[in-house]
Amino acid sequence: MAETVVLAYSGGLDTSVAIPWLSEQGYDVVAVAADLGANLDLAAIQEKAVKIGARRCYVVDARAMFAERFIRPALNANALYEGQYPLSASLSRPLIAELLVAVAHREGADAVAHGCTGKGNDQVRFDVAIGALDPSLTVVAPVREWAFSRDAELEYADAHGVPVPVTRQSPYSIDVNLWGRSAEGGAIEDPGAPVPEDAYAWTVSPQACPPEALSVQLTFESGTPVALNGEHLSLWELIDRLNGLAGSRGVGRIEMVENRLVGIKSREVYEAPAAIALITAKRALEQLVLTRDLYQLRASLEGQYAALAYNGLWYSPARLALDAFMLEATRSVTGEVTLLLDHGQAIVAGRTAAGSLYNPGLATYSLHDTFDHKAAKGFVDLWGLPIRTLAAIHPLADPDAENWPFSILEPASRA
Ligand code: ARG
């Protein structure tokens, strides 16, 4: 009996061609397709996989699971890779890896397969995650192994009854889920040229937005958004709706040259309207409720969290430990934030929280000031003590009067 391989199937050309290719390697192919918020026609994908030669095809609506178990902790960490990318594709691979392993166990399979190339980050995320979840499984990556040119792939598809798209495909490689849409390849590859407008699909060009800003109110409970404009929604639904609202005002366009784990710099385009709006709003609330120490410590770990997710280390003790920290750090992040979505910007228009540490008496410059100005003198004296001690033996700077372009006005000399 042929060995079973469980293939992560998208319905696209590469993973479709992988079905006859894996069969020719002697595998019995079981396909798995998941909707993570791309609005897929799962029934059509299922039918296609079986028609091409898969023994069976599992499909799953994984939107809620993706939001709860992958987006929620990443948002809790305000995770942005290299300060810009909210990690939409990065977060989805560990979920798909779990799905592959679960189906492999159900099917008694010893191998799983994915459609990643050898140049990207996604192969790393799949391979490392699968190894973490079940190190006994063999991972097959057909696209990494076969040596097809584009034309050879189309010819192979034709010869093996794989429907070849008749309409011109997008010139870009696209990956879509609730947390964002990514595009790479084609004209995007020239970092010296502006991103072609047709690379965007979720966002209105900031120049073409309606003149009036759109105001949205977000309610957070312990770091998690729970309501949009007062309406309580599950996390995935809230993200889905916010993508539409913020995208309509051009919010969430990200252009970057990013450092891939495999050593390549690549020009990437992301659209992440909800992710950018939510991270902006959550930071605004953190400014209000976190102590200075915690605010700065939490922020200092954002980049490390993002790098772990980006670099395929989702299932690692380091990520789990950071999750525990972020959970504790955002326990008090409860309150409301109003954002103005306007011509590509998400601008904070207000924030309130029962646990606010903002003290109007301390902050104000008005008559109602309660701050003890005299106490500041002693504090500043001690704060500067080490510097004065050092300066007494070794001046730290030497202001030279000759270097200043003084203009000096003296009283007219009295005659
Ligand atoms: N560069 C991004 C990342 O590494 C996006 C990858 C998207 N994948 C794709 N097959 N288009 O996370």
Boltz pocket constraint, residues with backbone or C-beta under 6 A from the ligand:
constraints:
  - pocket:
      binder: B
      contacts: [[A, 87], [A, 89], [A, 90], [A, 121], [A, 122], [A, 173], [A, 174], [A, 175], [A, 182], [A, 183], [A, 184], [A, 268], [A, 310]]
      max_distance: 6.0
